[in-house]
């Protein structure tokens, strides 16, 4: 009988998936975090800006860490190349969003949705 | 390629979750403080400074 190769090659990858499963199950009905997290649409404009910049900054730092650690496979490199494209695209949009809220204007829903979609693109790469 | 994508998606989902947790229960002043802190880093983290791979 053939042995299927484990998709999680290293212990840190296995640990990551375990943490992911635990965190997601804490979101289930009856669990501590259920209903506590605000969805993006429920956040105030300033909270949205904090969220956008926080995710952007974290992804930026992650990109640099990965490059410094050295990339082994072509697929890792391709993911980073795509990440850089998306980060480049979303940066001026977040900047514009910040300018809007600092003047006290309400950004258009379409602008918010576009930034949200771009940030989520990084997840689905 | 699929296993790398699964790991990346899990990492990103966790990151989004913990980022959202940063905002939960914060006062207006605390949000403003977070905003200024993130903005400082954001303005330094220009994408053209990212090295190509």
Backbone of each chain as nested JSON, in Angstrom:
{
  "chains": [
    {"id": "A", "residues": [
      {"number": 1, "name": "UNK", "atoms": {"N": [0.856, -1.198, 0.0], "CA": [0.0, 0.0, 0.0], "C": [0.887, 1.241, 0.0]}},
      {"number": 2, "name": "UNK", "atoms": {"N": [0.54, 2.193, -0.877], "CA": [1.362, 3.397, -0.985], "C": [1.115, 4.344, 0.197]}},
      {"number": 3, "name": "UNK", "atoms": {"N": [2.156, 4.987, 0.65], "CA": [2.033, 5.927, 1.756], "C": [1.882, 7.343, 1.181]}},
      {"number": 4, "name": "UNK", "atoms": {"N": [0.795, 8.019, 1.606], "CA": [0.583, 9.386, 1.098], "C": [1.575, 10.312, 1.776]}},
      {"number": 5, "name": "UNK", "atoms": {"N": [2.161, 11.186, 0.972], "CA": [3.108, 12.123, 1.538], "C": [2.367, 13.175, 2.355]}},
      {"number": 6, "name": "UNK", "atoms": {"N": [2.852, 13.46, 3.554], "CA": [2.236, 14.459, 4.416], "C": [2.453, 15.852, 3.806]}},
      {"number": 7, "name": "UNK", "atoms": {"N": [1.346, 16.621, 3.666], "CA": [1.515, 17.951, 3.057], "C": [2.228, 18.908, 4.01]}},
      {"number": 8, "name": "UNK", "atoms": {"N": [2.188, 18.623, 5.325], "CA": [2.878, 19.479, 6.279], "C": [4.227, 18.836, 6.582]}},
      {"number": 9, "name": "UNK", "atoms": {"N": [5.232, 19.424, 5.957], "CA": [6.525, 18.76, 6.022], "C": [7.246, 19.004, 7.342]}},
      {"number": 10, "name": "UNK", "atoms": {"N": [7.104, 20.242, 7.86], "CA": [7.884, 20.53, 9.061], "C": [6.967, 20.6, 10.281]}},
      {"number": 11, "name": "UNK", "atoms": {"N": [7.592, 20.526, 11.468], "CA": [6.821, 20.602, 12.713], "C": [6.178, 21.974, 12.872]}},
      {"number": 12, "name": "UNK", "atoms": {"N": [6.849, 23.024, 12.399], "CA": [6.27, 24.372, 12.544], "C": [5.023, 24.516, 11.678]}},
      {"number": 13, "name": "UNK", "atoms": {"N": [4.989, 23.861, 10.517], "CA": [3.787, 23.902, 9.665], "C": [2.639, 23.156, 10.341]}},
      {"number": 14, "name": "UNK", "atoms": {"N": [2.96, 22.032, 10.968], "CA": [1.919, 21.259, 11.669], "C": [1.372, 22.079, 12.829]}},
      {"number": 15, "name": "UNK", "atoms": {"N": [2.269, 22.74, 13.547], "CA": [1.859, 23.561, 14.691], "C": [0.981, 24.715, 14.225]}},
      {"number": 16, "name": "UNK", "atoms": {"N": [1.362, 25.325, 13.113], "CA": [0.579, 26.434, 12.566], "C": [-0.843, 25.994, 12.258]}},
      {"number": 17, "name": "UNK", "atoms": {"N": [-0.982, 24.839, 11.603], "CA": [-2.32, 24.355, 11.257], "C": [-3.115, 24.041, 12.514]}},
      {"number": 18, "name": "UNK", "atoms": {"N": [-2.451, 23.513, 13.527], "CA": [-3.133, 23.199, 14.792], "C": [-3.659, 24.483, 15.433]}},
      {"number": 19, "name": "UNK", "atoms": {"N": [-2.818, 25.519, 15.465], "CA": [-3.232, 26.814, 16.025], "C": [-4.403, 27.369, 15.22]}},
      {"number": 20, "name": "UNK", "atoms": {"N": [-4.312, 27.251, 13.905], "CA": [-5.373, 27.741, 13.015], "C": [-6.701, 27.053, 13.325]}},
      {"number": 21, "name": "UNK", "atoms": {"N": [-6.655, 25.731, 13.484], "CA": [-7.883, 24.965, 13.758], "C": [-8.443, 25.354, 15.123]}},
      {"number": 22, "name": "UNK", "atoms": {"N": [-7.573, 25.521, 16.118], "CA": [-8.035, 25.901, 17.462], "C": [-8.694, 27.281, 17.43]}},
      {"number": 23, "name": "UNK", "atoms": {"N": [-8.022, 28.233, 16.769], "CA": [-8.565, 29.593, 16.7], "C": [-9.907, 29.595, 15.975]}},
      {"number": 24, "name": "UNK", "atoms": {"N": [-10.013, 28.877, 14.893], "CA": [-11.266, 28.845, 14.144], "C": [-12.374, 28.189, 14.963]}},
      {"number": 25, "name": "UNK", "atoms": {"N": [-12.028, 27.173, 15.741], "CA": [-13.078, 26.523, 16.54], "C": [-13.52, 27.398, 17.706]}},
      {"number": 26, "name": "UNK", "atoms": {"N": [-12.662, 28.341, 18.125], "CA": [-13.065, 29.286, 19.168], "C": [-14.099, 30.284, 18.659]}},
      {"number": 27, "name": "UNK", "atoms": {"N": [-14.272, 30.326, 17.336], "CA": [-15.261, 31.221, 16.746], "C": [-16.625, 30.54, 16.649]}},
      {"number": 28, "name": "UNK", "atoms": {"N": [-16.696, 29.255, 16.965], "CA": [-17.957, 28.529, 16.801], "C": [-18.976, 28.999, 17.844]}},
      {"number": 29, "name": "UNK", "atoms": {"N": [-20.263, 28.829, 17.571], "CA": [-21.303, 29.24, 18.529], "C": [-21.066, 28.644, 19.915]}},
      {"number": 30, "name": "UNK", "atoms": {"N": [-21.204, 29.511, 20.933], "CA": [-21.018, 29.055, 22.307], "C": [-19.604, 29.204, 22.803]}},
      {"number": 31, "name": "UNK", "atoms": {"N": [-18.68, 29.505, 21.905], "CA": [-17.275, 29.623, 22.3], "C": [-16.912, 31.067, 22.65]}},
      {"number": 32, "name": "UNK", "atoms": {"N": [-15.776, 31.289, 23.345], "CA": [-15.454, 32.609, 23.895], "C": [-15.458, 33.759, 22.904]}},
      {"number": 33, "name": "UNK", "atoms": {"N": [-14.966, 33.534, 21.691], "CA": [-14.82, 34.674, 20.781], "C": [-16.049, 34.897, 19.917]}},
      {"number": 34, "name": "UNK", "atoms": {"N": [-17.047, 34.023, 20.045], "CA": [-18.212, 34.15, 19.178], "C": [-18.883, 35.508, 19.371]}},
      {"number": 35, "name": "UNK", "atoms": {"N": [-19.093, 36.217, 18.272], "CA": [-19.793, 37.498, 18.333], "C": [-18.95, 38.649, 18.841]}},
      {"number": 36, "name": "UNK", "atoms": {"N": [-17.719, 38.376, 19.332], "CA": [-16.936, 39.467, 19.904], "C": [-16.184, 40.245, 18.818]}},
      {"number": 37, "name": "UNK", "atoms": {"N": [-15.766, 39.529, 17.792], "CA": [-15.02, 40.187, 16.736], "C": [-15.981, 41.008, 15.891]}},
      {"number": 38, "name": "UNK", "atoms": {"N": [-15.497, 42.222, 15.559], "CA": [-16.307, 43.049, 14.662], "C": [-15.997, 42.639, 13.244]}},
      {"number": 39, "name": "UNK", "atoms": {"N": [-17.031, 42.586, 12.42], "CA": [-16.752, 42.369, 11.007], "C": [-16.262, 43.69, 10.434]}},
      {"number": 40, "name": "UNK", "atoms": {"N": [-15.64, 43.621, 9.275], "CA": [-15.091, 44.814, 8.647], "C": [-16.163, 45.883, 8.473]}},
      {"number": 41, "name": "UNK", "atoms": {"N": [-17.356, 45.454, 8.073], "CA": [-18.442, 46.412, 7.818], "C": [-18.949, 47.102, 9.086]}},
      {"number": 42, "name": "UNK", "atoms": {"N": [-18.733, 46.481, 10.243], "CA": [-19.197, 47.067, 11.509], "C": [-18.176, 48.013, 12.129]}},
      {"number": 43, "name": "UNK", "atoms": {"N": [-16.973, 48.063, 11.574], "CA": [-15.927, 48.919, 12.149], "C": [-16.158, 50.371, 11.776]}},
      {"number": 44, "name": "UNK", "atoms": {"N": [-15.682, 51.277, 12.642], "CA": [-15.722, 52.704, 12.298], "C": [-14.645, 52.943, 11.223]}},
      {"number": 45, "name": "UNK", "atoms": {"N": [-14.702, 54.076, 10.515], "CA": [-13.664, 54.334, 9.498], "C": [-12.249, 54.28, 10.066]}},
      {"number": 46, "name": "UNK", "atoms": {"N": [-12.064, 54.808, 11.288], "CA": [-10.718, 54.787, 11.881], "C": [-10.282, 53.349, 12.199]}},
      {"number": 47, "name": "UNK", "atoms": {"N": [-11.22, 52.556, 12.703], "CA": [-10.905, 51.156, 12.997], "C": [-10.543, 50.422, 11.716]}},
      {"number": 48, "name": "UNK", "atoms": {"N": [-11.27, 50.729, 10.634], "CA": [-10.954, 50.109, 9.346], "C": [-9.538, 50.481, 8.91]}},
      {"number": 49, "name": "UNK", "atoms": {"N": [-9.19, 51.751, 9.088], "CA": [-7.848, 52.209, 8.703], "C": [-6.783, 51.492, 9.529]}},
      {"number": 50, "name": "UNK", "atoms": {"N": [-7.038, 51.337, 10.83], "CA": [-6.091, 50.618, 11.698], "C": [-5.932, 49.187, 11.189]}},
      {"number": 51, "name": "UNK", "atoms": {"N": [-7.061, 48.554, 10.883], "CA": [-7.055, 47.169, 10.398], "C": [-6.256, 47.052, 9.101]}},
      {"number": 52, "name": "UNK", "atoms": {"N": [-6.551, 47.943, 8.154], "CA": [-5.876, 47.887, 6.845], "C": [-4.367, 48.051, 7.003]}},
      {"number": 53, "name": "UNK", "atoms": {"N": [-3.979, 49.084, 7.767], "CA": [-2.544, 49.363, 7.895], "C": [-1.847, 48.26, 8.677]}},
      {"number": 54, "name": "UNK", "atoms": {"N": [-2.527, 47.721, 9.692], "CA": [-1.944, 46.665, 10.499], "C": [-1.659, 45.423, 9.655]}},
      {"number": 55, "name": "UNK", "atoms": {"N": [-2.623, 45.041, 8.83], "CA": [-2.429, 43.869, 7.968], "C": [-1.338, 44.168, 6.934]}},
      {"number": 56, "name": "UNK", "atoms": {"N": [-1.382, 45.361, 6.333], "CA": [-0.365, 45.744, 5.357], "C": [1.033, 45.675, 5.984]}},
      {"number": 57, "name": "UNK", "atoms": {"N": [1.175, 46.3, 7.179], "CA": [2.488, 46.349, 7.843], "C": [2.991, 44.946, 8.181]}},
      {"number": 58, "name": "UNK", "atoms": {"N": [2.075, 44.097, 8.635], "CA": [2.46, 42.725, 8.991], "C": [2.918, 41.963, 7.744]}},
      {"number": 59, "name": "UNK", "atoms": {"N": [2.202, 42.137, 6.644], "CA": [2.579, 41.461, 5.395], "C": [3.903, 41.996, 4.866]}},
      {"number": 60, "name": "UNK", "atoms": {"N": [4.123, 43.282, 5.017], "CA": [5.37, 43.917, 4.585], "C": [6.55, 43.301, 5.354]}},
      {"number": 61, "name": "UNK", "atoms": {"N": [6.388, 43.233, 6.684], "CA": [7.456, 42.674, 7.524], "C": [7.684, 41.204, 7.197]}},
      {"number": 62, "name": "UNK", "atoms": {"N": [6.591, 40.488, 6.963], "CA": [6.692, 39.066, 6.636], "C": [7.475, 38.872, 5.333]}},
      {"number": 63, "name": "UNK", "atoms": {"N": [7.209, 39.706, 4.351], "CA": [7.915, 39.641, 3.061], "C": [9.42, 39.771, 3.285]}},
      {"number": 64, "name": "UNK", "atoms": {"N": [9.793, 40.785, 4.072], "CA": [11.22, 41.024, 4.316], "C": [11.86, 39.871, 5.085]}},
      {"number": 65, "name": "UNK", "atoms": {"N": [11.116, 39.314, 6.046], "CA": [11.648, 38.191, 6.839], "C": [11.919, 37.0, 5.943]}},
      {"number": 66, "name": "UNK", "atoms": {"N": [10.943, 36.743, 5.018], "CA": [11.08, 35.577, 4.13], "C": [12.284, 35.724, 3.206]}},
      {"number": 67, "name": "UNK", "atoms": {"N": [12.46, 36.946, 2.699], "CA": [13.588, 37.181, 1.791], "C": [14.894, 37.007, 2.552]}},
      {"number": 68, "name": "UNK", "atoms": {"N": [14.925, 37.526, 3.779], "CA": [16.143, 37.429, 4.59], "C": [16.457, 35.969, 4.929]}},
      {"number": 69, "name": "UNK", "atoms": {"N": [15.399, 35.19, 5.178], "CA": [15.597, 33.776, 5.543], "C": [16.046, 32.948, 4.341]}},
      {"number": 70, "name": "UNK", "atoms": {"N": [15.837, 33.486, 3.143], "CA": [16.222, 32.755, 1.937], "C": [15.074, 31.901, 1.42]}},
      {"number": 71, "name": "UNK", "atoms": {"N": [14.759, 32.027, 0.127], "CA": [13.633, 31.291, -0.46], "C": [14.14, 30.035, -1.139]}},
      {"number": 72, "name": "UNK", "atoms": {"N": [13.448, 28.9, -0.852], "CA": [13.961, 27.643, -1.364], "C": [13.324, 27.246, -2.696]}},
      {"number": 73, "name": "UNK", "atoms": {"N": [12.022, 27.426, -2.795], "CA": [11.334, 26.903, -3.984], "C": [10.818, 28.037, -4.86]}},
      {"number": 74, "name": "UNK", "atoms": {"N": [10.58, 27.677, -6.131], "CA": [10.038, 28.642, -7.084], "C": [8.632, 29.059, -6.676]}},
      {"number": 75, "name": "UNK", "atoms": {"N": [7.865, 28.162, -6.093], "CA": [6.49, 28.51, -5.697], "C": [6.501, 29.544, -4.57]}},
      {"number": 76, "name": "UNK", "atoms": {"N": [7.473, 29.446, -3.64], "CA": [7.606, 30.459, -2.584], "C": [7.919, 31.823, -3.209]}},
      {"number": 77, "name": "UNK", "atoms": {"N": [8.811, 31.801, -4.209], "CA": [9.192, 33.059, -4.875], "C": [7.997, 33.657, -5.605]}},
      {"number": 78, "name": "UNK", "atoms": {"N": [7.225, 32.794, -6.282], "CA": [6.052, 33.298, -7.015], "C": [5.035, 33.928, -6.086]}},
      {"number": 79, "name": "UNK", "atoms": {"N": [4.862, 33.309, -4.916], "CA": [3.91, 33.865, -3.947], "C": [4.38, 35.246, -3.492]}},
      {"number": 80, "name": "UNK", "atoms": {"N": [5.669, 35.375, -3.242], "CA": [6.182, 36.686, -2.813], "C": [6.086, 37.732, -3.913]}},
      {"number": 81, "name": "UNK", "atoms": {"N": [6.322, 37.298, -5.145], "CA": [6.214, 38.252, -6.268], "C": [4.788, 38.79, -6.375]}},
      {"number": 82, "name": "UNK", "atoms": {"N": [3.829, 37.886, -6.232], "CA": [2.425, 38.311, -6.3], "C": [2.088, 39.202, -5.1]}},
      {"number": 83, "name": "UNK", "atoms": {"N": [2.617, 38.835, -3.933], "CA": [2.373, 39.649, -2.734], "C": [2.865, 41.066, -2.944]}},
      {"number": 84, "name": "UNK", "atoms": {"N": [4.068, 41.178, -3.528], "CA": [4.632, 42.509, -3.758], "C": [3.735, 43.32, -4.696]}},
      {"number": 85, "name": "UNK", "atoms": {"N": [3.201, 42.657, -5.724], "CA": [2.305, 43.362, -6.663], "C": [1.084, 43.894, -5.933]}},
      {"number": 86, "name": "UNK", "atoms": {"N": [0.492, 43.039, -5.084], "CA": [-0.728, 43.454, -4.386], "C": [-0.416, 44.55, -3.365]}},
      {"number": 87, "name": "UNK", "atoms": {"N": [0.687, 44.417, -2.641], "CA": [1.068, 45.439, -1.661], "C": [1.304, 46.781, -2.365]}},
      {"number": 88, "name": "UNK", "atoms": {"N": [1.929, 46.715, -3.559], "CA": [2.18, 47.931, -4.333], "C": [0.862, 48.578, -4.761]}},
      {"number": 89, "name": "UNK", "atoms": {"N": [-0.106, 47.735, -5.117], "CA": [-1.394, 48.256, -5.584], "C": [-2.198, 48.856, -4.431]}},
      {"number": 90, "name": "UNK", "atoms": {"N": [-2.149, 48.206, -3.272], "CA": [-3.029, 48.612, -2.165], "C": [-2.466, 49.811, -1.38]}},
      {"number": 91, "name": "UNK", "atoms": {"N": [-1.146, 50.017, -1.443], "CA": [-0.533, 51.082, -0.655], "C": [-1.136, 52.467, -0.916]}},
      {"number": 92, "name": "UNK", "atoms": {"N": [-1.199, 52.919, -2.191], "CA": [-1.754, 54.259, -2.409], "C": [-3.237, 54.351, -2.053]}},
      {"number": 93, "name": "UNK", "atoms": {"N": [-3.917, 53.224, -2.108], "CA": [-5.345, 53.232, -1.777], "C": [-5.539, 53.43, -0.278]}},
      {"number": 94, "name": "UNK", "atoms": {"N": [-4.699, 52.773, 0.51], "CA": [-4.791, 52.944, 1.965], "C": [-4.407, 54.377, 2.329]}},
      {"number": 95, "name": "UNK", "atoms": {"N": [-3.396, 54.889, 1.619], "CA": [-2.946, 56.269, 1.857], "C": [-4.099, 57.25, 1.579]}},
      {"number": 96, "name": "UNK", "atoms": {"N": [-4.805, 56.996, 0.49], "CA": [-5.925, 57.846, 0.119], "C": [-7.046, 57.726, 1.157]}},
      {"number": 97, "name": "UNK", "atoms": {"N": [-7.298, 56.515, 1.604], "CA": [-8.321, 56.27, 2.622], "C": [-8.003, 57.059, 3.885]}},
      {"number": 98, "name": "UNK", "atoms": {"N": [-6.733, 57.031, 4.307], "CA": [-6.316, 57.78, 5.494], "C": [-6.545, 59.277, 5.306]}},
      {"number": 99, "name": "UNK", "atoms": {"N": [-6.225, 59.764, 4.093], "CA": [-6.413, 61.195, 3.815], "C": [-7.885, 61.575, 3.949]}},
      {"number": 100, "name": "UNK", "atoms": {"N": [-8.747, 60.714, 3.464], "CA": [-10.194, 60.925, 3.572], "C": [-10.614, 61.086, 5.019]}},
      {"number": 101, "name": "UNK", "atoms": {"N": [-10.241, 60.103, 5.844], "CA": [-10.749, 60.119, 7.224], "C": [-10.099, 61.22, 8.053]}},
      {"number": 102, "name": "UNK", "atoms": {"N": [-8.891, 61.612, 7.699], "CA": [-8.247, 62.694, 8.448], "C": [-8.899, 64.046, 8.171]}},
      {"number": 103, "name": "UNK", "atoms": {"N": [-9.525, 64.176, 7.01], "CA": [-10.238, 65.432, 6.729], "C": [-11.679, 65.362, 7.251]}},
      {"number": 104, "name": "UNK", "atoms": {"N": [-12.017, 64.22, 7.841], "CA": [-13.367, 64.081, 8.379], "C": [-14.393, 63.637, 7.357]}},
      {"number": 105, "name": "UNK", "atoms": {"N": [-13.912, 63.348, 6.127], "CA": [-14.843, 62.874, 5.096], "C": [-15.077, 61.384, 5.285]}},
      {"number": 106, "name": "UNK", "atoms": {"N": [-16.198, 60.939, 4.759], "CA": [-16.472, 59.499, 4.774], "C": [-16.089, 58.925, 3.419]}},
      {"number": 107, "name": "UNK", "atoms": {"N": [-15.159, 57.975, 3.414], "CA": [-14.782, 57.383, 2.125], "C": [-15.959, 56.634, 1.514]}},
      {"number": 108, "name": "UNK", "atoms": {"N": [-15.946, 56.524, 0.207], "CA": [-17.031, 55.804, -0.467], "C": [-16.933, 54.321, -0.148]}},
      {"number": 109, "name": "UNK", "atoms": {"N": [-18.099, 53.701, -0.07], "CA": [-18.172, 52.258, 0.231], "C": [-17.376, 51.448, -0.799]}},
      {"number": 110, "name": "UNK", "atoms": {"N": [-17.419, 51.91, -2.061], "CA": [-16.712, 51.184, -3.124], "C": [-15.21, 51.173, -2.879]}},
      {"number": 111, "name": "UNK", "atoms": {"N": [-14.706, 52.31, -2.369], "CA": [-13.268, 52.408, -2.073], "C": [-12.896, 51.43, -0.962]}},
      {"number": 112, "name": "UNK", "atoms": {"N": [-13.712, 51.419, 0.091], "CA": [-13.467, 50.5, 1.21], "C": [-13.488, 49.055, 0.743]}},
      {"number": 113, "name": "UNK", "atoms": {"N": [-14.484, 48.724, -0.051], "CA": [-14.638, 47.345, -0.537], "C": [-13.458, 46.94, -1.402]}},
      {"number": 114, "name": "UNK", "atoms": {"N": [-12.981, 47.866, -2.212], "CA": [-11.856, 47.57, -3.102], "C": [-10.59, 47.289, -2.297]}},
      {"number": 115, "name": "UNK", "atoms": {"N": [-10.348, 48.105, -1.28], "CA": [-9.164, 47.888, -0.439], "C": [-9.291, 46.563, 0.295]}},
      {"number": 116, "name": "UNK", "atoms": {"N": [-10.468, 46.29, 0.838], "CA": [-10.715, 45.039, 1.561], "C": [-10.465, 43.844, 0.638]}},
      {"number": 117, "name": "UNK", "atoms": {"N": [-10.961, 43.936, -0.597], "CA": [-10.781, 42.836, -1.554], "C": [-9.316, 42.638, -1.903]}},
      {"number": 118, "name": "UNK", "atoms": {"N": [-8.595, 43.729, -2.07], "CA": [-7.176, 43.623, -2.406], "C": [-6.391, 42.956, -1.282]}},
      {"number": 119, "name": "UNK", "atoms": {"N": [-6.697, 43.368, -0.04], "CA": [-6.013, 42.754, 1.096], "C": [-6.358, 41.265, 1.168]}},
      {"number": 120, "name": "UNK", "atoms": {"N": [-7.595, 40.933, 0.929], "CA": [-8.006, 39.52, 0.956], "C": [-7.402, 38.714, -0.196]}},
      {"number": 121, "name": "UNK", "atoms": {"N": [-7.027, 39.394, -1.281], "CA": [-6.367, 38.706, -2.402], "C": [-5.093, 38.035, -1.945]}},
      {"number": 122, "name": "UNK", "atoms": {"N": [-4.41, 38.654, -0.998], "CA": [-3.163, 38.096, -0.511], "C": [-3.437, 36.732, 0.132]}},
      {"number": 123, "name": "UNK", "atoms": {"N": [-4.616, 36.572, 0.723], "CA": [-4.974, 35.3, 1.347], "C": [-5.156, 34.217, 0.305]}},
      {"number": 124, "name": "UNK", "atoms": {"N": [-5.766, 34.577, -0.822], "CA": [-6.157, 33.551, -1.796], "C": [-5.108, 33.326, -2.873]}},
      {"number": 125, "name": "UNK", "atoms": {"N": [-3.938, 33.944, -2.739], "CA": [-2.876, 33.736, -3.74], "C": [-2.403, 32.296, -3.788]}}
    ]},
    {"id": "B", "residues": [
      {"number": 1, "name": "UNK", "atoms": {"N": [2.556, 22.919, -5.011], "CA": [2.149, 24.343, -4.865], "C": [0.96, 24.459, -3.891]}},
      {"number": 2, "name": "UNK", "atoms": {"N": [0.047, 23.464, -3.908], "CA": [-1.161, 23.55, -3.075], "C": [-0.823, 23.61, -1.598]}},
      {"number": 3, "name": "UNK", "atoms": {"N": [0.177, 22.815, -1.164], "CA": [0.493, 22.826, 0.258], "C": [1.038, 24.178, 0.688]}},
      {"number": 4, "name": "UNK", "atoms": {"N": [1.818, 24.827, -0.164], "CA": [2.331, 26.166, 0.167], "C": [1.172, 27.147, 0.288]}},
      {"number": 5, "name": "UNK", "atoms": {"N": [0.194, 27.05, -0.596], "CA": [-0.97, 27.947, -0.565], "C": [-1.797, 27.739, 0.696]}},
      {"number": 6, "name": "UNK", "atoms": {"N": [-1.944, 26.484, 1.102], "CA": [-2.73, 26.197, 2.309], "C": [-2.05, 26.842, 3.513]}},
      {"number": 7, "name": "UNK", "atoms": {"N": [-0.74, 26.678, 3.595], "CA": [0.006, 27.263, 4.715], "C": [-0.109, 28.789, 4.685]}},
      {"number": 8, "name": "UNK", "atoms": {"N": [0.044, 29.38, 3.504], "CA": [-0.054, 30.844, 3.377], "C": [-1.435, 31.334, 3.776]}},
      {"number": 9, "name": "UNK", "atoms": {"N": [-2.476, 30.617, 3.343], "CA": [-3.851, 31.032, 3.659], "C": [-4.094, 30.951, 5.168]}},
      {"number": 10, "name": "UNK", "atoms": {"N": [-3.581, 29.893, 5.796], "CA": [-3.759, 29.74, 7.245], "C": [-3.034, 30.868, 7.99]}},
      {"number": 11, "name": "UNK", "atoms": {"N": [-1.823, 31.165, 7.539], "CA": [-1.04, 32.249, 8.177], "C": [-1.782, 33.57, 8.072]}},
      {"number": 12, "name": "UNK", "atoms": {"N": [-2.287, 33.836, 6.885], "CA": [-2.958, 35.11, 6.659], "C": [-4.242, 35.195, 7.463]}},
      {"number": 13, "name": "UNK", "atoms": {"N": [-5.0, 34.094, 7.51], "CA": [-6.262, 34.08, 8.271], "C": [-5.985, 34.342, 9.753]}},
      {"number": 14, "name": "UNK", "atoms": {"N": [-4.944, 33.725, 10.268], "CA": [-4.589, 33.949, 11.676], "C": [-4.181, 35.398, 11.904]}},
      {"number": 15, "name": "UNK", "atoms": {"N": [-3.438, 35.925, 10.958], "CA": [-2.981, 37.303, 11.077], "C": [-4.166, 38.259, 11.078]}},
      {"number": 16, "name": "UNK", "atoms": {"N": [-5.124, 38.027, 10.187], "CA": [-6.324, 38.875, 10.115], "C": [-7.112, 38.749, 11.417]}},
      {"number": 17, "name": "UNK", "atoms": {"N": [-7.215, 37.547, 11.938], "CA": [-7.926, 37.322, 13.203], "C": [-7.272, 38.114, 14.327]}},
      {"number": 18, "name": "UNK", "atoms": {"N": [-5.95, 37.991, 14.476], "CA": [-5.276, 38.68, 15.577], "C": [-5.281, 40.191, 15.382]}},
      {"number": 19, "name": "UNK", "atoms": {"N": [-5.265, 40.636, 14.131], "CA": [-5.378, 42.069, 13.846], "C": [-6.753, 42.574, 14.282]}},
      {"number": 20, "name": "UNK", "atoms": {"N": [-7.784, 41.799, 13.968], "CA": [-9.14, 42.184, 14.374], "C": [-9.263, 42.217, 15.901]}},
      {"number": 21, "name": "UNK", "atoms": {"N": [-8.596, 41.294, 16.561], "CA": [-8.634, 41.259, 18.036], "C": [-8.001, 42.504, 18.65]}},
      {"number": 22, "name": "UNK", "atoms": {"N": [-7.051, 43.101, 17.931], "CA": [-6.384, 44.331, 18.408], "C": [-7.399, 45.441, 18.634]}},
      {"number": 23, "name": "UNK", "atoms": {"N": [-8.449, 45.443, 17.8], "CA": [-9.416, 46.552, 17.771], "C": [-10.55, 46.33, 18.779]}},
      {"number": 24, "name": "UNK", "atoms": {"N": [-10.842, 45.077, 19.118], "CA": [-11.982, 44.759, 19.981], "C": [-11.878, 45.458, 21.337]}},
      {"number": 25, "name": "UNK", "atoms": {"N": [-12.973, 46.136, 21.751], "CA": [-13.056, 46.726, 23.089], "C": [-12.203, 47.957, 23.324]}},
      {"number": 26, "name": "UNK", "atoms": {"N": [-11.624, 48.512, 22.281], "CA": [-10.757, 49.681, 22.471], "C": [-11.591, 50.966, 22.494]}},
      {"number": 27, "name": "UNK", "atoms": {"N": [-11.137, 51.932, 23.303], "CA": [-11.801, 53.237, 23.344], "C": [-11.374, 54.047, 22.126]}},
      {"number": 28, "name": "UNK", "atoms": {"N": [-12.054, 55.177, 21.924], "CA": [-11.729, 56.049, 20.786], "C": [-10.284, 56.52, 20.879]}},
      {"number": 29, "name": "UNK", "atoms": {"N": [-9.857, 56.856, 22.097], "CA": [-8.487, 57.351, 22.275], "C": [-7.468, 56.249, 21.957]}},
      {"number": 30, "name": "UNK", "atoms": {"N": [-7.789, 55.03, 22.396], "CA": [-6.876, 53.911, 22.136], "C": [-6.801, 53.616, 20.639]}},
      {"number": 31, "name": "UNK", "atoms": {"N": [-7.933, 53.729, 19.95], "CA": [-7.954, 53.505, 18.505], "C": [-7.109, 54.574, 17.823]}},
      {"number": 32, "name": "UNK", "atoms": {"N": [-7.225, 55.804, 18.293], "CA": [-6.442, 56.907, 17.724], "C": [-4.942, 56.65, 17.919]}},
      {"number": 33, "name": "UNK", "atoms": {"N": [-4.612, 56.159, 19.102], "CA": [-3.209, 55.846, 19.393], "C": [-2.697, 54.748, 18.462]}},
      {"number": 34, "name": "UNK", "atoms": {"N": [-3.517, 53.707, 18.293], "CA": [-3.162, 52.599, 17.396], "C": [-3.014, 53.096, 15.97]}},
      {"number": 35, "name": "UNK", "atoms": {"N": [-3.926, 53.987, 15.587], "CA": [-3.917, 54.551, 14.243], "C": [-2.597, 55.273, 13.981]}},
      {"number": 36, "name": "UNK", "atoms": {"N": [-2.179, 56.105, 14.941], "CA": [-0.936, 56.872, 14.756], "C": [0.27, 55.937, 14.699]}},
      {"number": 37, "name": "UNK", "atoms": {"N": [0.244, 54.913, 15.534], "CA": [1.36, 53.957, 15.576], "C": [1.466, 53.196, 14.25]}},
      {"number": 38, "name": "UNK", "atoms": {"N": [0.32, 52.703, 13.78], "CA": [0.33, 51.934, 12.518], "C": [0.689, 52.843, 11.347]}},
      {"number": 39, "name": "UNK", "atoms": {"N": [0.238, 54.08, 11.407], "CA": [0.491, 55.014, 10.308], "C": [1.976, 55.335, 10.205]}},
      {"number": 40, "name": "UNK", "atoms": {"N": [2.627, 55.45, 11.352], "CA": [4.068, 55.716, 11.368], "C": [4.816, 54.606, 10.628]}},
      {"number": 41, "name": "UNK", "atoms": {"N": [4.486, 53.379, 10.977], "CA": [5.128, 52.228, 10.327], "C": [4.725, 52.162, 8.852]}},
      {"number": 42, "name": "UNK", "atoms": {"N": [3.452, 52.417, 8.572], "CA": [2.931, 52.341, 7.203], "C": [3.672, 53.302, 6.286]}},
      {"number": 43, "name": "UNK", "atoms": {"N": [3.94, 54.496, 6.78], "CA": [4.602, 55.5, 5.932], "C": [6.052, 55.135, 5.658]}},
      {"number": 44, "name": "UNK", "atoms": {"N": [6.658, 54.36, 6.529], "CA": [8.025, 53.899, 6.288], "C": [8.052, 52.685, 5.365]}},
      {"number": 45, "name": "UNK", "atoms": {"N": [6.979, 51.896, 5.402], "CA": [6.945, 50.624, 4.656], "C": [6.453, 50.806, 3.22]}},
      {"number": 46, "name": "UNK", "atoms": {"N": [7.235, 51.555, 2.457], "CA": [6.803, 51.797, 1.068], "C": [7.131, 50.571, 0.21]}},
      {"number": 47, "name": "UNK", "atoms": {"N": [6.187, 50.14, -0.638], "CA": [6.366, 48.892, -1.381], "C": [7.539, 48.921, -2.354]}},
      {"number": 48, "name": "UNK", "atoms": {"N": [7.914, 50.117, -2.841], "CA": [9.052, 50.162, -3.781], "C": [10.374, 49.811, -3.084]}},
      {"number": 49, "name": "UNK", "atoms": {"N": [10.361, 49.83, -1.744], "CA": [11.564, 49.443, -0.995], "C": [11.681, 47.933, -0.795]}},
      {"number": 50, "name": "UNK", "atoms": {"N": [10.636, 47.203, -1.182], "CA": [10.703, 45.737, -1.055], "C": [11.635, 45.176, -2.118]}},
      {"number": 51, "name": "UNK", "atoms": {"N": [12.582, 44.329, -1.71], "CA": [13.505, 43.761, -2.709], "C": [12.778, 42.77, -3.613]}},
      {"number": 52, "name": "UNK", "atoms": {"N": [13.184, 42.716, -4.879], "CA": [12.612, 41.738, -5.809], "C": [13.191, 40.357, -5.53]}},
      {"number": 53, "name": "UNK", "atoms": {"N": [12.369, 39.332, -5.827], "CA": [12.869, 37.945, -5.647], "C": [12.887, 37.211, -6.982]}}
    ]}
  ]
}
